[in-house]
Amino acid sequence: MQTIQAKEISLVELEMLFQLQRVEDPQFFYEWQGDLPELTEWQRQLLDLIKAGYFNLLKKPPLLEKPINLAVVSPLLFTGQFYLSPFDLRAEKNIEISVEDEDKSVIVKGNLDTLVLKNKLWVMVIESKQAKFSVEAGLPQILAYMLAHPNPNNCCFGMITNGGSFLFVKLLKGETPNYGISDLFGINNQKNNLYDVLKILKHLIELTVSK
């Protein structure tokens, strides 16, 4: 029996253990690209404050995971009203996935930073990394968490952020797990990309809740 921590697993290991495959076709993960909800003026003002707060934290590095959650992720969830019914937000949830073959058994374990639930079903997985790392560095870890989704017939969505950049992920387990990723959204752009991030979050969650 081999145990691997989710934060230490690589994409190569996920591909070998779970036959995970990346889909390059943009139509696979079309949900982030259009038909997004509009934001209120109140939400835009709060997102501008979140952006200003992030740049204020950058003045005194290092900017680690907990400050990112407090300054960026938590206010973002508040602005999207994901703390209200019908959502059920949990933090630090343990997950475990396993695979067996003729030679060995492997268990992947980890803790989700933030998990938004609806009627005990996973709606959104949000994983924040240290600001000095690129968001792509968190891709294997969040995919390991998403592979623990209890319903193989439903797709699930995730978001990785290091506070300054955001990446969305879609996973469809099925017989062979497939995943796709969005473009990268950055706070450093002249336009406040937090507007786009919140629109996508709201849209993905609405899609998942409606199923």
Stockholm file with secondary structure:
# STOCKHOLM 1.0

chainA/1-211         MQTIQAKEISLVELEMLFQLQRVEDPQFFYEWQGDLPELTEWQRQLLDLIKAGYFNLLKKPPLLEKPINLAVVSPLLFTGQFYLSPFDLRAEKNIEISVEDEDKSVIVKGNLDTLVLKNKLWVMVIESKQAKFSVEAGLPQILAYMLAHPNPNNCCFGMITNGGSFLFVKLLKGETPNYGISDLFGINNQKNNLYDVLKILKHLIELTVSK
#=GR chainA/1-211 SS CEEEEGGGCCHHHHHHHHCCEECCCTTTTCTTSSCCCCCCHHHHHHHHHHHHHHHHHHTSSCCCHHHHIIIIIHHHHHHTTTTSTTCEEEEEEEEEEEEECSSCEEEEEEEEEEEEEETTEEEEEEEECCTTSCGGGGHHHHHHHHTTCSCTTSCEEEEEECSSEEEEEEEECSSSCEEEEEEEEETTSSSCTHHHHHHHHHHHHHHHHTC
#=GC SS_cons         CEEEEGGGCCHHHHHHHHCCEECCCTTTTCTTSSCCCCCCHHHHHHHHHHHHHHHHHHTSSCCCHHHHIIIIIHHHHHHTTTTSTTCEEEEEEEEEEEEECSSCEEEEEEEEEEEEEETTEEEEEEEECCTTSCGGGGHHHHHHHHTTCSCTTSCEEEEEECSSEEEEEEEECSSSCEEEEEEEEETTSSSCTHHHHHHHHHHHHHHHHTC
//
